[in-house]
Amino acid sequence: MTALTPQEAYQATNKHYELPAELFELYLDRRLKYSAGLYSGTGTDLDQAQTDKLHFVARRLGLRGGEQLLDVGCGWGSLILFMAKEYGCHTTGVTPSRPQAEYIRQRAEEAGVADLVTLRSGSFGELDLAGKFDAVTMLGSIVHMPDRTQVLRKVHGLLRRNGSLYLSESCFRDDATYREFSRRPGTVHVTESIFGFADMVPVSALVAAIESAGFSLTGLTDLTAHYHRTIEQWEERAQAAWDRVEEVAPGMGEPLIRYLQTANAGWGYTTKHYALSALKSRMGPVEAP
């Protein structure tokens, strides 16, 4: 992986997220949630899987309603809009993308939760975020940040005492696989051609960064099979909408399908997907497990 400064990584990554919402509407779920769903059975469709996943995140965070929640890399707003509407949370989303921010504001107005949703545009590392949060989420965003330990230290500082962190990320299955496959053409197509910058590392590197930031790790769940099914459904939808994909984003059809197929070919062999949870607490959870 070519070494980039945080600002260079931010600028490179933002190219993907500046693509129009209409493109993502063609293959994602109705909320445009751009991460793994959670499948309870063989008949679960994409929308239900993503709804179930958002409730899973809320449980991992220990949300009871009304919390102050920060989503770092909020995408098209699926999580902050959901937590505002379903849990009454006061949510703040950070996005590098103007199209995403405009889309979220419109959806918040339509859903009647505009008073609960705040948007901050820019690089998380450079934003001044005042106040303390009860919970922070990072779904598939830390892979785009070369300074992950520094980022998590900032997150730690933004959380109140006993505040919770939920982080999910795709990872190489171990360090040897990372060294062997991180520069292979298929990997580079995903990490650099599609996303501009993504440094996918073994989960051990994320655990080390979480520990170095001062968190107590409270949970780690393997969601690899769920992401595999999610991307299968994304690819089916993208293939079915190929002509429309080319209308909305000319030349994007082939790279998009190749990205989805490459990602799905690696699950369980070279790559895994994990959900991690942690607390800003020296002692960890006080409730009995």
C-alpha positions as CSV (number, residue, x, y, z in Angstrom):
1,M,0.0,0.0,0.0
2,T,1.4,3.4,-1.1
3,A,1.9,5.6,2.0
4,L,-0.5,8.6,1.9
5,T,-1.1,11.4,4.3
6,P,-4.6,11.5,5.9
7,Q,-5.5,14.4,3.6
8,E,-4.4,12.6,0.5
9,A,-6.3,9.5,1.5
10,Y,-9.4,11.7,2.2
11,Q,-9.2,13.3,-1.3
12,A,-8.6,9.9,-3.0
13,T,-11.5,8.2,-1.2
14,N,-13.9,11.0,-1.8
15,K,-14.0,10.3,-5.5
16,H,-16.1,7.2,-5.0
17,Y,-18.6,8.8,-2.6
18,E,-19.1,11.8,-4.9
19,L,-20.9,9.5,-7.4
20,P,-24.6,10.3,-7.6
21,A,-27.1,8.7,-5.2
22,E,-29.0,7.3,-8.2
23,L,-26.1,4.9,-8.9
24,F,-26.3,3.4,-5.4
25,E,-30.1,3.2,-5.5
26,L,-29.7,0.7,-8.3
27,Y,-28.0,-2.0,-6.3
28,L,-28.1,-1.2,-2.5
29,D,-31.2,-1.5,-0.3
30,R,-33.9,1.2,0.1
31,R,-31.9,3.0,2.8
32,L,-28.6,2.9,0.8
33,K,-26.8,1.1,3.5
34,Y,-23.3,0.4,2.1
35,S,-22.1,-2.4,4.4
36,A,-23.1,-5.9,5.4
37,G,-26.6,-6.9,6.2
38,L,-27.6,-9.5,8.8
39,Y,-29.5,-12.6,7.5
40,S,-31.7,-14.5,9.9
41,G,-32.8,-17.1,7.3
42,T,-32.6,-18.2,3.7
43,G,-35.6,-16.1,2.7
44,T,-34.4,-12.8,4.2
45,D,-34.3,-10.1,1.5
46,L,-31.8,-7.3,1.3
47,D,-34.0,-4.6,2.9
48,Q,-34.9,-6.8,5.9
49,A,-31.2,-7.9,6.3
50,Q,-30.1,-4.3,6.5
51,T,-32.9,-3.4,9.0
52,D,-31.9,-6.3,11.2
53,K,-28.3,-5.2,11.0
54,L,-29.1,-1.7,12.2
55,H,-31.0,-3.2,15.2
56,F,-27.9,-5.4,15.8
57,V,-25.7,-2.3,15.9
58,A,-28.1,-0.6,18.3
59,R,-27.9,-3.6,20.6
60,R,-24.1,-3.7,20.5
61,L,-24.1,0.0,21.5
62,G,-26.6,-0.6,24.3
63,L,-28.9,2.1,22.9
64,R,-32.1,2.6,25.0
65,G,-33.3,5.8,23.3
66,G,-32.3,9.5,23.2
67,E,-28.5,9.0,23.1
68,Q,-26.1,11.3,21.4
69,L,-24.6,9.2,18.6
70,L,-21.7,10.0,16.1
71,D,-21.3,8.1,12.9
72,V,-17.9,8.5,11.4
73,G,-18.2,8.0,7.6
74,C,-22.0,8.0,7.6
75,G,-22.4,7.2,3.9
76,W,-25.9,7.9,2.6
77,G,-27.2,8.3,6.2
78,S,-28.8,4.9,6.7
79,L,-27.6,4.5,10.3
80,I,-28.1,8.1,11.6
81,L,-31.6,8.3,10.0
82,F,-32.6,4.9,11.4
83,M,-31.3,5.6,14.9
84,A,-33.0,9.0,14.9
85,K,-36.3,7.6,13.8
86,E,-36.4,4.3,15.6
87,Y,-34.5,5.1,18.8
88,G,-34.9,8.9,19.1
89,C,-31.2,9.4,19.1
90,H,-29.6,12.8,18.4
91,T,-27.3,11.8,15.6
92,T,-24.3,13.5,14.0
93,G,-22.9,12.1,10.7
94,V,-19.5,12.9,9.2
95,T,-19.1,12.6,5.5
96,P,-16.5,13.8,3.0
97,S,-19.2,14.0,0.3
98,R,-21.4,16.9,-0.6
99,P,-23.9,14.7,-2.5
100,Q,-24.2,12.5,0.5
101,A,-24.8,15.4,2.9
102,E,-27.5,16.9,0.6
103,Y,-29.2,13.5,0.2
104,I,-29.2,12.9,4.0
105,R,-30.7,16.4,4.7
106,Q,-33.5,15.7,2.3
107,R,-34.2,12.3,3.7
108,A,-34.2,13.6,7.3
109,E,-36.8,16.3,6.3
110,E,-39.0,13.6,4.6
111,A,-38.7,11.3,7.7
112,G,-39.5,14.1,10.1
113,V,-36.3,13.8,12.0
114,A,-34.4,16.8,10.8
115,D,-34.2,18.2,14.3
116,L,-32.4,15.0,15.4
117,V,-29.8,14.8,12.5
118,T,-26.7,16.9,12.2
119,L,-24.3,16.7,9.3
120,R,-20.6,17.6,9.3
121,S,-18.8,17.7,6.0
122,G,-15.0,17.1,5.7
123,S,-12.2,14.8,6.9
124,F,-13.0,13.4,10.4
125,G,-9.4,14.0,11.5
126,E,-9.6,17.7,10.8
127,L,-13.1,18.4,12.1
128,D,-13.6,20.1,15.4
129,L,-16.5,18.2,17.0
130,A,-17.6,19.8,20.3
131,G,-19.3,18.0,23.1
132,K,-19.4,14.4,24.3
133,F,-21.1,11.4,22.6
134,D,-22.7,8.4,24.2
135,A,-21.9,6.2,21.2
136,V,-19.7,6.2,18.0
137,T,-20.1,4.0,15.0
138,M,-17.7,3.3,12.2
139,L,-19.1,1.0,9.6
140,G,-16.5,0.3,6.9
141,S,-14.9,3.7,7.2
142,I,-11.6,3.2,9.1
143,V,-10.2,1.2,6.1
144,H,-10.1,4.6,4.3
145,M,-8.0,6.2,7.1
146,P,-4.2,5.5,7.2
147,D,-3.9,6.9,10.7
148,R,-6.3,4.5,12.4
149,T,-4.8,4.6,15.9
150,Q,-4.9,8.4,15.9
151,V,-8.5,8.3,14.6
152,L,-9.5,6.0,17.4
153,R,-7.8,8.1,20.0
154,K,-9.9,11.0,18.7
155,V,-13.0,8.9,19.0
156,H,-12.1,7.9,22.5
157,G,-11.8,11.6,23.4
158,L,-15.2,12.4,22.0
159,L,-17.0,9.7,24.0
160,R,-18.3,10.3,27.5
161,R,-17.1,7.9,30.3
162,N,-18.5,4.4,29.5
163,G,-19.4,5.5,26.0
164,S,-19.6,2.7,23.4
165,L,-17.9,2.1,20.1
166,Y,-19.2,-0.1,17.2
167,L,-16.7,-0.7,14.4
168,S,-17.1,-3.1,11.5
169,E,-14.6,-3.7,8.8
170,S,-13.4,-6.1,6.1
171,C,-10.0,-7.5,6.9
172,F,-7.3,-9.8,5.5
173,R,-7.6,-13.2,7.3
174,D,-4.1,-12.9,8.8
175,D,-0.8,-11.0,8.5
176,A,0.8,-13.5,6.1
177,T,-2.2,-13.2,3.7
178,Y,-2.1,-9.4,4.0
179,R,1.6,-9.4,2.9
180,E,0.9,-11.8,0.0
181,F,-2.3,-10.4,-1.4
182,S,-2.5,-6.7,-0.6
183,R,-0.8,-5.7,-3.8
184,R,-2.4,-8.3,-6.1
185,P,-4.2,-6.8,-9.1
186,G,-7.7,-7.8,-7.9
187,T,-7.1,-6.2,-4.5
188,V,-5.7,-3.0,-6.0
189,H,-8.7,-2.7,-8.2
190,V,-10.9,-2.6,-5.1
191,T,-8.7,-0.6,-2.8
192,E,-7.4,2.0,-5.3
193,S,-9.4,1.9,-8.5
194,I,-12.8,1.8,-6.9
195,F,-12.2,3.4,-3.5
196,G,-9.2,5.6,-4.2
197,F,-7.6,4.5,-0.9
198,A,-8.3,1.6,1.4
199,D,-5.8,-0.1,3.6
200,M,-7.5,-3.4,4.5
201,V,-5.5,-5.0,7.4
202,P,-5.9,-8.1,9.6
203,V,-8.3,-7.8,12.4
204,S,-5.4,-8.0,14.8
205,A,-4.2,-4.6,13.6
206,L,-7.7,-3.1,14.4
207,V,-7.7,-4.7,17.8
208,A,-4.2,-3.3,18.5
209,A,-5.4,0.2,17.4
210,I,-8.5,-0.1,19.7
211,E,-6.3,-1.1,22.6
212,S,-3.8,1.7,21.9
213,A,-6.6,4.2,21.9
214,G,-7.6,3.2,25.5
215,F,-10.7,1.2,24.8
216,S,-11.8,-2.0,26.5
217,L,-12.7,-4.5,23.7
218,T,-16.1,-6.0,24.6
219,G,-17.1,-8.1,21.5
220,L,-15.9,-9.5,18.2
221,T,-18.3,-11.1,15.8
222,D,-17.5,-12.8,12.4
223,L,-20.0,-11.5,9.9
224,T,-18.2,-12.9,6.8
225,A,-21.0,-15.1,5.6
226,H,-23.5,-12.2,5.9
227,Y,-21.4,-9.9,3.8
228,H,-21.0,-12.6,1.2
229,R,-24.8,-12.8,0.9
230,T,-25.2,-9.0,0.9
231,I,-22.8,-8.6,-2.0
232,E,-24.5,-11.5,-3.9
233,Q,-27.7,-9.5,-3.7
234,W,-25.9,-6.2,-4.7
235,E,-24.4,-7.9,-7.7
236,E,-27.8,-9.4,-8.8
237,R,-29.3,-5.9,-8.6
238,A,-26.4,-4.3,-10.4
239,Q,-26.5,-6.9,-13.2
240,A,-30.3,-6.5,-13.6
241,A,-29.8,-2.7,-13.8
242,W,-26.7,-2.6,-16.1
243,D,-28.1,-0.3,-18.7
244,R,-29.3,2.2,-16.1
245,V,-26.0,2.0,-14.3
246,E,-24.3,3.1,-17.5
247,E,-26.8,5.9,-17.9
248,V,-26.2,7.3,-14.4
249,A,-22.5,6.7,-14.3
250,P,-21.1,6.0,-17.8
251,G,-18.3,3.4,-17.7
252,M,-19.0,2.3,-14.2
253,G,-20.8,-1.0,-15.0
254,E,-17.8,-3.2,-15.6
255,P,-15.7,-1.9,-12.7
256,L,-18.6,-2.1,-10.3
257,I,-19.4,-5.7,-11.2
258,R,-15.7,-6.6,-11.1
259,Y,-15.4,-5.0,-7.6
260,L,-18.4,-7.0,-6.3
261,Q,-17.2,-10.3,-7.8
262,T,-13.6,-9.8,-6.6
263,A,-14.8,-9.0,-3.1
264,N,-17.1,-12.1,-2.9
265,A,-14.4,-14.4,-4.3
266,G,-12.1,-13.6,-1.4
267,W,-14.4,-14.2,1.6
268,G,-13.1,-16.9,3.8
269,Y,-10.0,-17.5,1.7
270,T,-8.1,-14.2,1.9
271,T,-10.6,-11.9,3.6
272,K,-13.1,-11.8,6.5
273,H,-15.6,-9.3,7.9
274,Y,-15.8,-8.5,11.6
275,A,-17.9,-6.4,13.9
276,L,-16.0,-5.1,17.0
277,S,-17.5,-3.4,20.0
278,A,-15.7,-1.5,22.8
279,L,-16.2,0.7,25.8
280,K,-14.5,3.8,27.0
281,S,-13.9,2.1,30.3
282,R,-10.8,0.7,32.1
283,M,-12.9,-2.0,33.7
284,G,-15.1,-3.0,30.8
285,P,-18.8,-3.9,31.2
286,V,-20.4,-3.9,34.7
287,E,-23.3,-6.1,33.7
288,A,-22.8,-9.9,34.0
289,P,-22.2,-11.5,30.5
